[in-house]
Amino acid sequence: MASARALTRARNISDLRELAQLRVPRFSFEYVDGGAEDELTMAANRAAFAGVQILPRQLAGISSIDMSIDVMGEPSALPIVVAPTGYNGMLAKDGDLALARTALDAGFPFTQSTMSSSTIEEVAAAMVGGRHWFQLYMLKDTAITKRLVERALDAGCEALVLTSDAIVLGNREGDKHNYAGPGKLTWRAKIDVASRLSWVLDVVVPHGPPGFGNLTEFLPKGQSSAIDGARFISAQMDSALSWESVSWLRSIWPRKLVVKGIMRAEDALAAAERGVDAIVVSNHGGRQLDGAATSLGALPAISKTLDGRCEIFLDSGIRRGGDIFKAVALGANAVLCGRAMLYGLAAGGAAGASRSVEILRTELERTMMLAGQNSLRRIDTSALCERSPLLRR
Ligand SMILES: Cc1cc2nc3c(=O)[nH]c(=O)nc-3n(C[C@H](O)[C@H](O)[C@H](O)COP(=O)(O)O)c2cc1C
């Protein structure tokens, strides 16, 4: 693990990324860090934030800053939700539990992936009193999907987040070169693993690499390794996912329902019409369709069309508090943070994840001060420069 001193010295998320790269094996780091194919969308996500400019107000008499905001109708300390990410146990021991507790302490929701290392029940027990959301991949076997939904309900999850943009796995070429075959690391990757002693002791000893906790009950006895789980899920991914699936989920899930991966205004409207409580404008952090539009670029049209019919979250490319400010100004209620949290987790476990939050919080606060805006609830496009390309529609 990176030392407490090294975590404190990390000035920003990019520094945490470097610490993560030093600590976890290359195959694990590249799984987190990479995107699909030529990573055009992943790069465009960052460029989109760079292209939006803030127009600061001066002499605004800012004596305090209010970064709280309502997320899904409930007050949240920050406009942040931890994004669902699979296989967190590969970055740090009990990685899902570390992220869940970090979110609990920070006062915002944690979204657990279907492909988490820990089970739904373990996460629920780790964040009693917190906001536990469960991300669902719709599977071909409806009985299994239903069982996962029931488990999320029984565990007290506040929201179900249906991922719509992964009906087939994105082509992550950067990830593939570490494998000689399915689940089989190359010799080079194995030697690299052997050189990461602190990671091996934390993650692999004494029980071996983590699997996918939620899937164990659906796999044959003795076949619950990560590769068994990965095979199962790729065979089960349902490319026939449609709006009927959303209506079906709406009929069996009585709490908050979110659809993640929406990029077009008409899809956002279709979701709202089916009783969805929130959408996540997302291109999956550039890990699915390379060449897809940026989520920040898609946000203004979606926000305008929805006109308050349901809440809007945004992810893909958030690395700075200033990015959060821009997303909120353009109409998002909150952002989901994927890699920004994972770099912290990979660098230093729970302490590293907390450092990610601290960095984002401090940056957002400073951005608001310098922008002359004291309340997140009141910022809108007037906080941005009219010459920002996204406002020129
Ligand atoms: C390592 C990793 C694993 C992910 N696993 C999932 C997943 O299981 N389900 C899901 O809906 N999205 C998954 N995502 C996508 C995130 O939820 C989110 O959309 C993305 O990370 C946002 O982009 P950002 O990383 O630039 O913040 C994953 C992303 C990463 C980086």
The ligand as an ORCA input file, in Angstrom:
! r2SCAN-3c Opt
* xyz 0 1
  C     -12.505     -0.929    -13.973
  C     -13.907     -0.520    -14.346
  C     -14.944     -1.434    -14.197
  C     -16.247     -1.065    -14.530
  N     -17.273     -1.955    -14.305
  C     -18.546     -1.575    -14.544
  C     -19.632     -2.433    -14.205
  O     -19.450     -3.530    -13.691
  N     -20.891     -1.988    -14.479
  C     -21.133     -0.754    -15.033
  O     -22.290     -0.395    -15.264
  N     -20.123      0.084    -15.337
  C     -18.852     -0.293    -15.097
  N     -17.826      0.579    -15.355
  C     -18.130      1.931    -15.875
  C     -18.338      2.914    -14.711
  O     -19.502      2.645    -14.006
  C     -18.421      4.353    -15.226
  O     -19.419      4.452    -16.204
  C     -17.087      4.859    -15.781
  O     -16.022      4.415    -14.988
  C     -17.101      6.372    -15.819
  O     -15.934      6.881    -16.366
  P     -14.670      7.364    -15.505
  O     -13.941      6.105    -15.120
  O     -13.921      8.185    -16.457
  O     -15.202      8.081    -14.295
  C     -16.509      0.223    -15.047
  C     -15.463      1.137    -15.193
  C     -14.166      0.775    -14.835
  C     -13.068      1.796    -14.978
*
